[in-house]
Amino acid sequence: MEEKDNLGLYIANRRKFMGLTQEEMAEKVGVSKSAIAKWETNRGLPDRDNLKSLSEVINVSVDDLHRLIEKPNQLEEDFQVNITGDVISTLESYGYKVIRPGK
């Protein structure tokens, strides 16, 4: 079950990062809002076609999503983002609240 935990968490985090509601993401993927909720809460996995659509919407390869399913620790190892101080400053100048690492 751990592999679905990481995939669900990853889907939820990407959706929130993109500023989408579950309903908006569902519309883009072509599924119901309850399907998105099910994936995010680890009560199911997207089928092959939905996984492809999901990958296109969240701009992540199907292979990366498969890695999350097969090797749950990949979430921490492969999907960390290194954002420079300049990027953080730019985001903050647009009114985003950024939690800086180690703070």
VEXLO-237833 format. One record per atom (N, C-alpha, C, O): residue number from 1; residue in three letters; atom name; x, y, z. Coordinates in Angstrom, 3 decimals, decimal comma. Atoms other than C-alpha are relative to their C-alpha. Example, Ala and Ser with C-alpha at 12.3 -4.5 7.8 and 13.67 -1.06 7.14 Angstrom:
% VEXLO-237833
{r 1 "Ala" "N" {0,890 -1,190 0,000}};
{r 1 "Ala" "CA" {12,300 -4,500 7,800}};
{r 1 "Ala" "C" {0,900 1,200 0,000}};
{r 1 "Ala" "O" {1,936 1,181 0,665}};
{r 2 "Ser" "N" {-0,820 -1,190 -0,060}};
{r 2 "Ser" "CA" {13,670 -1,060 7,140}};
{r 2 "Ser" "C" {-0,770 1,090 0,730}};
{r 2 "Ser" "O" {-0,261 2,198 0,899}};
//
This chain:
% VEXLO-237833
{r 1 "Met" "N" {0,822 -1,196 0,000}};
{r 1 "Met" "CA" {0,000 0,000 0,000}};
{r 1 "Met" "C" {0,865 1,260 0,000}};
{r 1 "Met" "O" {0,398 2,324 -0,406}};
{r 2 "Glu" "N" {-0,877 -1,168 -0,089}};
{r 2 "Glu" "CA" {2,965 2,327 0,527}};
{r 2 "Glu" "C" {0,190 0,660 -1,357}};
{r 2 "Glu" "O" {0,270 1,885 -1,443}};
{r 3 "Glu" "N" {-0,215 -0,598 1,303}};
{r 3 "Glu" "CA" {3,447 2,772 -3,216}};
{r 3 "Glu" "C" {-1,155 0,905 -0,404}};
{r 3 "Glu" "O" {-0,932 1,948 -1,019}};
{r 4 "Lys" "N" {1,128 -0,855 0,319}};
{r 4 "Lys" "CA" {-0,060 4,154 -3,606}};
{r 4 "Lys" "C" {0,020 1,251 0,868}};
{r 4 "Lys" "O" {-0,389 2,327 0,431}};
{r 5 "Asp" "N" {-0,100 -1,172 -0,869}};
{r 5 "Asp" "CA" {0,542 6,429 -0,629}};
{r 5 "Asp" "C" {0,853 1,066 -0,661}};
{r 5 "Asp" "O" {0,463 2,233 -0,704}};
{r 6 "Asn" "N" {-0,886 -0,983 0,614}};
{r 6 "Asn" "CA" {3,433 8,095 -2,418}};
{r 6 "Asn" "C" {-0,570 0,542 -1,304}};
{r 6 "Asn" "O" {-0,437 1,735 -1,576}};
{r 7 "Leu" "N" {0,593 -0,488 1,241}};
{r 7 "Leu" "CA" {1,651 8,299 -5,761}};
{r 7 "Leu" "C" {-1,132 0,971 0,317}};
{r 7 "Leu" "O" {-1,222 2,034 -0,297}};
{r 8 "Gly" "N" {1,106 -0,884 -0,375}};
{r 8 "Gly" "CA" {-1,436 9,809 -4,135}};
{r 8 "Gly" "C" {0,493 1,335 0,511}};
{r 8 "Gly" "O" {-0,036 2,384 0,143}};
{r 9 "Leu" "N" {-0,585 -1,226 -0,534}};
{r 9 "Leu" "CA" {0,643 12,331 -2,251}};
{r 9 "Leu" "C" {0,607 0,830 -1,125}};
{r 9 "Leu" "O" {0,456 2,051 -1,154}};
{r 10 "Tyr" "N" {-0,622 -0,714 1,113}};
{r 10 "Tyr" "CA" {2,548 13,220 -5,398}};
{r 10 "Tyr" "C" {-1,056 0,668 -0,883}};
{r 10 "Tyr" "O" {-0,900 1,825 -1,276}};
{r 11 "Ile" "N" {1,073 -0,564 0,826}};
{r 11 "Ile" "CA" {-0,653 13,723 -7,417}};
{r 11 "Ile" "C" {-0,603 1,217 0,697}};
{r 11 "Ile" "O" {-0,804 2,259 0,073}};
{r 12 "Ala" "N" {0,596 -1,111 -0,757}};
{r 12 "Ala" "CA" {-2,136 15,918 -4,687}};
{r 12 "Ala" "C" {0,934 1,207 0,025}};
{r 12 "Ala" "O" {0,493 2,339 -0,173}};
{r 13 "Asn" "N" {-0,961 -1,102 -0,055}};
{r 13 "Asn" "CA" {1,039 17,988 -4,365}};
{r 13 "Asn" "C" {0,140 0,692 -1,346}};
{r 13 "Asn" "O" {0,204 1,920 -1,403}};
{r 14 "Arg" "N" {-0,115 -0,607 1,335}};
{r 14 "Arg" "CA" {1,342 18,521 -8,131}};
{r 14 "Arg" "C" {-1,252 0,818 -0,316}};
{r 14 "Arg" "O" {-1,157 1,919 -0,858}};
{r 15 "Arg" "N" {1,253 -0,721 0,260}};
{r 15 "Arg" "CA" {-2,326 19,524 -8,371}};
{r 15 "Arg" "C" {-0,010 1,331 0,745}};
{r 15 "Arg" "O" {-0,356 2,368 0,180}};
{r 16 "Lys" "N" {-0,008 -1,226 -0,807}};
{r 16 "Lys" "CA" {-1,946 22,038 -5,551}};
{r 16 "Lys" "C" {1,051 0,975 -0,507}};
{r 16 "Lys" "O" {0,814 2,183 -0,537}};
{r 17 "Phe" "N" {-1,066 -0,840 0,548}};
{r 17 "Phe" "CA" {1,326 23,342 -7,002}};
{r 17 "Phe" "C" {-0,487 0,735 -1,245}};
{r 17 "Phe" "O" {-0,132 1,890 -1,478}};
{r 18 "Met" "N" {0,520 -0,591 1,228}};
{r 18 "Met" "CA" {-0,498 23,981 -10,269}};
{r 18 "Met" "C" {-1,190 0,924 0,271}};
{r 18 "Met" "O" {-1,691 1,580 -0,642}};
{r 19 "Gly" "N" {1,116 -0,867 -0,357}};
{r 19 "Gly" "CA" {-3,251 25,821 -8,388}};
{r 19 "Gly" "C" {-1,343 -0,499 -0,479}};
{r 19 "Gly" "O" {-2,254 0,293 -0,720}};
{r 20 "Leu" "N" {1,242 0,590 0,486}};
{r 20 "Leu" "CA" {-5,968 23,416 -9,493}};
{r 20 "Leu" "C" {-0,794 -0,613 1,146}};
{r 20 "Leu" "O" {-0,218 -1,139 2,098}};
{r 21 "Thr" "N" {0,859 0,746 -0,909}};
{r 21 "Thr" "CA" {-8,934 22,128 -7,532}};
{r 21 "Thr" "C" {-0,099 -1,429 -0,533}};
{r 21 "Thr" "O" {0,307 -1,707 -1,661}};
{r 22 "Gln" "N" {0,200 1,366 0,485}};
{r 22 "Gln" "CA" {-9,772 18,439 -7,738}};
{r 22 "Gln" "C" {-0,942 0,009 -1,205}};
{r 22 "Gln" "O" {-0,750 -0,748 -2,156}};
{r 23 "Glu" "N" {0,961 -0,081 1,096}};
{r 23 "Glu" "CA" {-12,676 19,377 -9,989}};
{r 23 "Glu" "C" {0,661 0,492 -1,293}};
{r 23 "Glu" "O" {0,400 -0,043 -2,370}};
{r 24 "Glu" "N" {-0,690 -0,517 1,180}};
{r 24 "Glu" "CA" {-10,474 21,400 -12,351}};
{r 24 "Glu" "C" {0,949 -1,041 -0,585}};
{r 24 "Glu" "O" {1,035 -1,197 -1,803}};
{r 25 "Met" "N" {-0,905 1,040 0,497}};
{r 25 "Met" "CA" {-7,906 18,604 -12,554}};
{r 25 "Met" "C" {-0,803 -1,118 -0,659}};
{r 25 "Met" "O" {-0,414 -1,633 -1,707}};
{r 26 "Ala" "N" {0,838 1,060 0,560}};
{r 26 "Ala" "CA" {-10,655 16,057 -13,163}};
{r 26 "Ala" "C" {-0,453 0,355 -1,412}};
{r 26 "Ala" "O" {-0,450 -0,489 -2,307}};
{r 27 "Glu" "N" {0,441 -0,448 1,325}};
{r 27 "Glu" "CA" {-11,936 18,111 -16,085}};
{r 27 "Glu" "C" {1,127 -0,111 -1,020}};
{r 27 "Glu" "O" {0,909 -0,555 -2,147}};
{r 28 "Lys" "N" {-1,152 0,060 0,908}};
{r 28 "Lys" "CA" {-8,449 18,346 -17,616}};
{r 28 "Lys" "C" {0,387 -1,448 -0,331}};
{r 28 "Lys" "O" {0,766 -1,746 -1,464}};
{r 29 "Val" "N" {-0,383 1,405 0,209}};
{r 29 "Val" "CA" {-7,774 14,594 -17,165}};
{r 29 "Val" "C" {-1,109 -0,756 -0,722}};
{r 29 "Val" "O" {-0,846 -1,739 -1,416}};
{r 30 "Gly" "N" {1,134 0,678 0,627}};
{r 30 "Gly" "CA" {-11,258 13,619 -18,350}};
{r 30 "Gly" "C" {-0,603 -1,072 0,874}};
{r 30 "Gly" "O" {-1,094 -2,089 0,382}};
{r 31 "Val" "N" {0,580 0,943 -0,963}};
{r 31 "Val" "CA" {-12,402 11,836 -15,200}};
{r 31 "Val" "C" {-0,874 0,797 0,966}};
{r 31 "Val" "O" {-0,973 2,020 0,869}};
{r 32 "Ser" "N" {0,828 -0,671 -1,000}};
{r 32 "Ser" "CA" {-14,733 12,595 -12,304}};
{r 32 "Ser" "C" {0,865 0,544 1,133}};
{r 32 "Ser" "O" {1,996 0,102 1,339}};
{r 33 "Lys" "N" {-0,686 -0,546 -1,172}};
{r 33 "Lys" "CA" {-13,730 14,641 -9,278}};
{r 33 "Lys" "C" {0,255 -1,119 1,018}};
{r 33 "Lys" "O" {1,286 -1,129 1,691}};
{r 34 "Ser" "N" {-0,174 1,098 -0,962}};
{r 34 "Ser" "CA" {-14,242 11,486 -7,192}};
{r 34 "Ser" "C" {1,163 -0,906 -0,392}};
{r 34 "Ser" "O" {1,793 -1,507 0,478}};
{r 35 "Ala" "N" {-1,167 0,797 0,421}};
{r 35 "Ala" "CA" {-11,617 9,675 -9,299}};
{r 35 "Ala" "C" {1,285 0,655 0,490}};
{r 35 "Ala" "O" {2,174 -0,030 0,996}};
{r 36 "Ile" "N" {-1,180 -0,719 -0,489}};
{r 36 "Ile" "CA" {-9,046 12,374 -8,467}};
{r 36 "Ile" "C" {0,125 -0,186 1,509}};
{r 36 "Ile" "O" {1,208 -0,474 2,018}};
{r 37 "Ala" "N" {-0,014 0,166 -1,462}};
{r 37 "Ala" "CA" {-10,019 12,188 -4,788}};
{r 37 "Ala" "C" {0,425 -1,418 0,379}};
{r 37 "Ala" "O" {1,171 -1,609 1,339}};
{r 38 "Lys" "N" {-0,355 1,402 -0,266}};
{r 38 "Lys" "CA" {-9,707 8,390 -4,889}};
{r 38 "Lys" "C" {1,495 -0,224 -0,182}};
{r 38 "Lys" "O" {2,126 -0,892 0,637}};
{r 39 "Trp" "N" {-1,439 0,162 0,239}};
{r 39 "Trp" "CA" {-6,207 8,553 -6,370}};
{r 39 "Trp" "C" {0,807 0,702 1,079}};
{r 39 "Trp" "O" {1,798 0,163 1,571}};
{r 40 "Glu" "N" {-0,751 -0,778 -0,985}};
{r 40 "Glu" "CA" {-5,076 11,239 -3,937}};
{r 40 "Glu" "C" {-0,081 -0,589 1,409}};
{r 40 "Glu" "O" {0,817 -0,385 2,226}};
{r 41 "Thr" "N" {0,170 0,585 -1,337}};
{r 41 "Thr" "CA" {-6,391 9,346 -0,915}};
{r 41 "Thr" "C" {0,344 -1,483 0,023}};
{r 41 "Thr" "O" {0,012 -2,197 0,970}};
{r 42 "Asn" "N" {-0,564 1,352 0,038}};
{r 42 "Asn" "CA" {-4,814 6,060 -1,982}};
{r 42 "Asn" "C" {-1,046 -1,111 0,018}};
{r 42 "Asn" "O" {-0,794 -2,204 0,526}};
{r 43 "Arg" "N" {1,027 1,033 0,082}};
{r 43 "Arg" "CA" {-8,047 4,201 -2,598}};
{r 43 "Arg" "C" {-0,056 -0,620 -1,383}};
{r 43 "Arg" "O" {-0,953 -1,412 -1,672}};
{r 44 "Gly" "N" {-0,053 0,574 1,330}};
{r 44 "Gly" "CA" {-7,104 3,355 -6,168}};
{r 44 "Gly" "C" {1,107 0,629 -0,822}};
{r 44 "Gly" "O" {1,674 1,659 -0,456}};
{r 45 "Leu" "N" {-1,021 -0,494 0,933}};
{r 45 "Leu" "CA" {-4,684 3,835 -9,042}};
{r 45 "Leu" "C" {-0,661 0,315 -1,333}};
{r 45 "Leu" "O" {-1,628 -0,344 -1,716}};
{r 46 "Pro" "N" {0,531 -0,280 1,336}};
{r 46 "Pro" "CA" {-5,371 5,419 -12,413}};
{r 46 "Pro" "C" {0,294 -1,172 -0,945}};
{r 46 "Pro" "O" {1,352 -1,794 -0,855}};
{r 47 "Asp" "N" {-0,289 1,028 1,000}};
{r 47 "Asp" "CA" {-5,728 2,922 -15,262}};
{r 47 "Asp" "C" {0,981 0,572 -1,020}};
{r 47 "Asp" "O" {1,367 1,738 -0,939}};
{r 48 "Arg" "N" {-1,039 -0,393 0,955}};
{r 48 "Arg" "CA" {-3,316 3,063 -18,185}};
{r 48 "Arg" "C" {-0,340 1,286 -0,747}};
{r 48 "Arg" "O" {0,497 2,183 -0,845}};
{r 49 "Asp" "N" {0,389 -1,192 0,755}};
{r 49 "Asp" "CA" {-5,258 5,637 -20,212}};
{r 49 "Asp" "C" {-0,053 1,243 0,883}};
{r 49 "Asp" "O" {0,388 2,321 0,486}};
{r 50 "Asn" "N" {0,081 -1,136 -0,914}};
{r 50 "Asn" "CA" {-5,936 7,850 -17,216}};
{r 50 "Asn" "C" {1,382 0,412 0,511}};
{r 50 "Asn" "O" {1,632 1,591 0,758}};
{r 51 "Leu" "N" {-1,362 -0,317 -0,432}};
{r 51 "Leu" "CA" {-2,306 7,610 -16,120}};
{r 51 "Leu" "C" {0,696 0,857 -1,057}};
{r 51 "Leu" "O" {1,420 1,797 -0,731}};
{r 52 "Lys" "N" {-0,586 -0,791 1,088}};
{r 52 "Lys" "CA" {-1,254 8,922 -19,533}};
{r 52 "Lys" "C" {-0,575 1,412 0,002}};
{r 52 "Lys" "O" {0,179 2,380 -0,098}};
{r 53 "Ser" "N" {0,629 -1,323 -0,039}};
{r 53 "Ser" "CA" {-3,764 11,793 -19,382}};
{r 53 "Ser" "C" {0,477 0,800 1,206}};
{r 53 "Ser" "O" {0,771 1,991 1,100}};
{r 54 "Leu" "N" {-0,465 -0,657 -1,226}};
{r 54 "Leu" "CA" {-2,749 12,581 -15,805}};
{r 54 "Leu" "C" {1,425 0,510 -0,182}};
{r 54 "Leu" "O" {1,743 1,636 0,199}};
{r 55 "Ser" "N" {-1,397 -0,401 0,188}};
{r 55 "Ser" "CA" {0,930 12,655 -16,760}};
{r 55 "Ser" "C" {0,107 1,239 -0,876}};
{r 55 "Ser" "O" {0,951 2,103 -0,636}};
{r 56 "Glu" "N" {-0,012 -1,171 0,882}};
{r 56 "Glu" "CA" {0,199 15,153 -19,532}};
{r 56 "Glu" "C" {-0,472 1,249 0,738}};
{r 56 "Glu" "O" {0,083 2,332 0,553}};
{r 57 "Val" "N" {0,543 -1,151 -0,725}};
{r 57 "Val" "CA" {-1,832 17,401 -17,241}};
{r 57 "Val" "C" {0,994 0,527 1,031}};
{r 57 "Val" "O" {1,172 1,738 1,165}};
{r 58 "Ile" "N" {-0,921 -0,454 -1,049}};
{r 58 "Ile" "CA" {0,732 17,470 -14,431}};
{r 58 "Ile" "C" {1,434 0,124 -0,504}};
{r 58 "Ile" "O" {2,348 0,415 0,267}};
{r 59 "Asn" "N" {-1,293 -0,192 0,655}};
{r 59 "Asn" "CA" {3,650 17,563 -16,897}};
{r 59 "Asn" "C" {1,108 -0,856 0,619}};
{r 59 "Asn" "O" {2,196 -0,371 0,931}};
{r 60 "Val" "N" {-0,953 0,985 -0,517}};
{r 60 "Val" "CA" {5,401 14,447 -15,596}};
{r 60 "Val" "C" {-0,119 -1,220 -0,906}};
{r 60 "Val" "O" {-1,217 -1,549 -1,354}};
{r 61 "Ser" "N" {0,071 1,149 0,895}};
{r 61 "Ser" "CA" {6,309 11,414 -17,670}};
{r 61 "Ser" "C" {-0,727 -1,169 0,654}};
{r 61 "Ser" "O" {-0,747 -1,312 1,877}};
{r 62 "Val" "N" {0,645 1,220 -0,488}};
{r 62 "Val" "CA" {4,346 8,200 -17,372}};
{r 62 "Val" "C" {1,030 -0,880 0,696}};
{r 62 "Val" "O" {0,725 -1,530 1,697}};
{r 63 "Asp" "N" {-1,065 0,791 -0,627}};
{r 63 "Asp" "CA" {7,660 6,508 -16,577}};
{r 63 "Asp" "C" {0,261 0,453 1,430}};
{r 63 "Asp" "O" {0,448 -0,378 2,319}};
{r 64 "Asp" "N" {-0,212 -0,501 -1,361}};
{r 64 "Asp" "CA" {8,147 8,780 -13,555}};
{r 64 "Asp" "C" {-1,133 -0,438 0,922}};
{r 64 "Asp" "O" {-0,892 -0,809 2,071}};
{r 65 "Leu" "N" {1,131 0,437 -0,819}};
{r 65 "Leu" "CA" {4,646 7,947 -12,312}};
{r 65 "Leu" "C" {0,092 -1,500 0,279}};
{r 65 "Leu" "O" {-0,219 -1,946 1,384}};
{r 66 "His" "N" {-0,177 1,444 -0,211}};
{r 66 "His" "CA" {5,337 4,230 -12,814}};
{r 66 "His" "C" {1,077 -0,267 1,051}};
{r 66 "His" "O" {0,944 -1,177 1,869}};
{r 67 "Arg" "N" {-1,051 0,164 -1,013}};
{r 67 "Arg" "CA" {8,529 4,597 -10,779}};
{r 67 "Arg" "C" {-0,547 0,222 1,401}};
{r 67 "Arg" "O" {-0,154 -0,472 2,339}};
{r 68 "Leu" "N" {0,614 -0,240 -1,306}};
{r 68 "Leu" "CA" {6,472 6,013 -7,924}};
{r 68 "Leu" "C" {-0,830 -1,201 0,449}};
{r 68 "Leu" "O" {-0,880 -1,527 1,635}};
{r 69 "Ile" "N" {0,809 1,168 -0,326}};
{r 69 "Ile" "CA" {4,189 2,999 -8,104}};
{r 69 "Ile" "C" {0,897 -1,178 0,362}};
{r 69 "Ile" "O" {0,623 -1,898 1,322}};
{r 70 "Glu" "N" {-0,870 1,153 -0,200}};
{r 70 "Glu" "CA" {7,027 0,469 -8,310}};
{r 70 "Glu" "C" {0,987 0,178 1,145}};
{r 70 "Glu" "O" {1,277 -0,778 1,865}};
{r 71 "Lys" "N" {-1,003 -0,270 -1,036}};
{r 71 "Lys" "CA" {9,533 2,119 -5,953}};
{r 71 "Lys" "C" {-0,427 1,241 0,769}};
{r 71 "Lys" "O" {-0,088 2,360 0,384}};
{r 72 "Pro" "N" {0,562 -1,151 -0,710}};
{r 72 "Pro" "CA" {7,804 4,319 -3,394}};
{r 72 "Pro" "C" {1,026 1,001 0,507}};
{r 72 "Pro" "O" {0,691 2,176 0,655}};
{r 73 "Asn" "N" {-1,000 -0,931 -0,521}};
{r 73 "Asn" "CA" {11,049 5,847 -2,096}};
{r 73 "Asn" "C" {0,501 0,962 -1,065}};
{r 73 "Asn" "O" {1,209 1,917 -0,748}};
{r 74 "Gln" "N" {-0,402 -0,899 1,070}};
{r 74 "Gln" "CA" {11,594 7,471 -5,499}};
{r 74 "Gln" "C" {-0,536 1,404 0,228}};
{r 74 "Gln" "O" {0,065 2,374 -0,233}};
{r 75 "Leu" "N" {0,581 -1,312 -0,242}};
{r 75 "Leu" "CA" {9,359 10,313 -4,327}};
{r 75 "Leu" "C" {1,015 0,908 0,667}};
{r 75 "Leu" "O" {1,205 2,050 0,248}};
{r 76 "Glu" "N" {-0,972 -0,808 -0,705}};
{r 76 "Glu" "CA" {11,986 11,532 -1,935}};
{r 76 "Glu" "C" {1,305 0,131 -0,780}};
{r 76 "Glu" "O" {1,928 1,192 -0,758}};
{r 77 "Glu" "N" {-1,297 0,014 0,656}};
{r 77 "Glu" "CA" {15,007 10,597 -4,054}};
{r 77 "Glu" "C" {0,018 0,760 -1,319}};
{r 77 "Glu" "O" {0,967 1,499 -1,585}};
{r 78 "Asp" "N" {-0,041 -0,537 1,355}};
{r 78 "Asp" "CA" {14,046 11,732 -7,556}};
{r 78 "Asp" "C" {-0,808 1,270 -0,212}};
{r 78 "Asp" "O" {-0,614 1,945 -1,223}};
{r 79 "Phe" "N" {0,911 -1,093 0,260}};
{r 79 "Phe" "CA" {11,443 14,441 -7,127}};
{r 79 "Phe" "C" {0,238 1,210 0,890}};
{r 79 "Phe" "O" {-0,655 2,038 1,068}};
{r 80 "Gln" "N" {-0,307 -1,188 -0,781}};
{r 80 "Gln" "CA" {13,185 16,945 -4,898}};
{r 80 "Gln" "C" {0,303 1,141 -0,961}};
{r 80 "Gln" "O" {0,899 0,941 -2,019}};
{r 81 "Val" "N" {-0,201 -1,167 0,844}};
{r 81 "Val" "CA" {13,276 20,433 -6,323}};
{r 81 "Val" "C" {1,001 0,911 0,679}};
{r 81 "Val" "O" {0,891 1,189 1,874}};
{r 82 "Asn" "N" {-0,990 -0,930 -0,524}};
{r 82 "Asn" "CA" {16,234 22,736 -5,878}};
{r 82 "Asn" "C" {-0,308 1,365 -0,600}};
{r 82 "Asn" "O" {-0,079 1,595 -1,788}};
{r 83 "Ile" "N" {0,371 -1,326 0,478}};
{r 83 "Ile" "CA" {15,037 26,327 -6,135}};
{r 83 "Ile" "C" {1,021 1,002 0,514}};
{r 83 "Ile" "O" {1,347 1,030 1,701}};
{r 84 "Thr" "N" {-1,017 -0,992 -0,372}};
{r 84 "Thr" "CA" {17,568 29,135 -6,156}};
{r 84 "Thr" "C" {-0,627 1,170 0,746}};
{r 84 "Thr" "O" {-1,842 1,366 0,714}};
{r 85 "Gly" "N" {0,456 -1,182 -0,712}};
{r 85 "Gly" "CA" {17,325 32,254 -4,032}};
{r 85 "Gly" "C" {-0,666 1,008 -0,917}};
{r 85 "Gly" "O" {-1,608 1,692 -0,518}};
{r 86 "Asp" "N" {0,602 -0,927 0,966}};
{r 86 "Asp" "CA" {16,550 34,283 -7,159}};
{r 86 "Asp" "C" {-1,444 -0,386 -0,311}};
{r 86 "Asp" "O" {-2,317 0,475 -0,416}};
{r 87 "Val" "N" {1,353 0,469 0,287}};
{r 87 "Val" "CA" {13,510 32,123 -7,904}};
{r 87 "Val" "C" {-0,910 0,288 1,194}};
{r 87 "Val" "O" {-2,045 0,733 1,022}};
{r 88 "Ile" "N" {0,783 -0,267 -1,206}};
{r 88 "Ile" "CA" {12,316 32,425 -4,301}};
{r 88 "Ile" "C" {-0,333 1,485 0,086}};
{r 88 "Ile" "O" {-1,473 1,854 0,371}};
{r 89 "Ser" "N" {0,227 -1,450 -0,039}};
{r 89 "Ser" "CA" {12,742 36,207 -4,422}};
{r 89 "Ser" "C" {-1,049 0,428 -1,022}};
{r 89 "Ser" "O" {-1,901 1,266 -0,728}};
{r 90 "Thr" "N" {0,975 -0,324 1,041}};
{r 90 "Thr" "CA" {10,779 36,393 -7,664}};
{r 90 "Thr" "C" {-1,400 -0,428 0,422}};
{r 90 "Thr" "O" {-2,358 0,332 0,273}};
{r 91 "Leu" "N" {1,308 0,485 -0,468}};
{r 91 "Leu" "CA" {7,952 34,268 -6,248}};
{r 91 "Leu" "C" {-0,550 0,905 1,095}};
{r 91 "Leu" "O" {-1,731 1,253 1,091}};
{r 92 "Glu" "N" {0,431 -0,876 -1,090}};
{r 92 "Glu" "CA" {7,834 36,424 -3,129}};
{r 92 "Glu" "C" {-0,412 1,373 -0,523}};
{r 92 "Glu" "O" {-1,331 1,989 0,017}};
{r 93 "Ser" "N" {0,361 -1,307 0,562}};
{r 93 "Ser" "CA" {7,733 39,591 -5,262}};
{r 93 "Ser" "C" {-1,389 -0,018 -0,631}};
{r 93 "Ser" "O" {-2,029 1,026 -0,761}};
{r 94 "Tyr" "N" {1,343 0,152 0,547}};
{r 94 "Tyr" "CA" {4,531 38,222 -6,837}};
{r 94 "Tyr" "C" {-1,031 -0,299 1,083}};
{r 94 "Tyr" "O" {-2,199 -0,550 0,785}};
{r 95 "Gly" "N" {0,936 0,189 -1,102}};
{r 95 "Gly" "CA" {3,002 37,763 -3,388}};
{r 95 "Gly" "C" {-0,111 -1,421 0,513}};
{r 95 "Gly" "O" {-0,911 -1,689 1,410}};
{r 96 "Tyr" "N" {0,024 1,368 -0,493}};
{r 96 "Tyr" "CA" {3,660 34,045 -2,935}};
{r 96 "Tyr" "C" {0,744 -0,078 1,326}};
{r 96 "Tyr" "O" {1,757 0,593 1,526}};
{r 97 "Lys" "N" {-0,689 0,243 -1,263}};
{r 97 "Lys" "CA" {4,584 32,909 0,539}};
{r 97 "Lys" "C" {0,826 -1,275 -0,195}};
{r 97 "Lys" "O" {0,278 -2,345 -0,461}};
{r 98 "Val" "N" {-0,907 1,121 0,222}};
{r 98 "Val" "CA" {7,631 30,639 0,255}};
{r 98 "Val" "C" {0,608 -0,416 1,335}};
{r 98 "Val" "O" {1,170 0,403 2,062}};
{r 99 "Ile" "N" {-0,643 0,531 -1,208}};
{r 99 "Ile" "CA" {8,759 28,420 3,100}};
{r 99 "Ile" "C" {1,397 -0,446 -0,396}};
{r 99 "Ile" "O" {1,565 -1,406 -1,148}};
{r 100 "Arg" "N" {-1,375 0,296 0,368}};
{r 100 "Arg" "CA" {12,500 28,362 2,834}};
{r 100 "Arg" "C" {0,490 -1,234 0,743}};
{r 100 "Arg" "O" {0,142 -1,434 1,907}};
{r 101 "Pro" "N" {-0,524 1,205 -0,656}};
{r 101 "Pro" "CA" {14,318 25,091 3,572}};
{r 101 "Pro" "C" {0,753 0,353 1,278}};
{r 101 "Pro" "O" {1,487 1,340 1,334}};
{r 102 "Gly" "N" {-0,711 -0,182 -1,266}};
{r 102 "Gly" "CA" {15,585 24,806 7,131}};
{r 102 "Gly" "C" {-0,591 1,076 0,880}};
{r 102 "Gly" "O" {-0,001 1,443 1,896}};
{r 103 "Lys" "N" {0,634 -1,056 -0,816}};
{r 103 "Lys" "CA" {13,200 27,450 8,450}};
{r 103 "Lys" "C" {-1,342 -0,432 0,473}};
{r 103 "Lys" "O" {-2,023 0,320 1,170}};
//
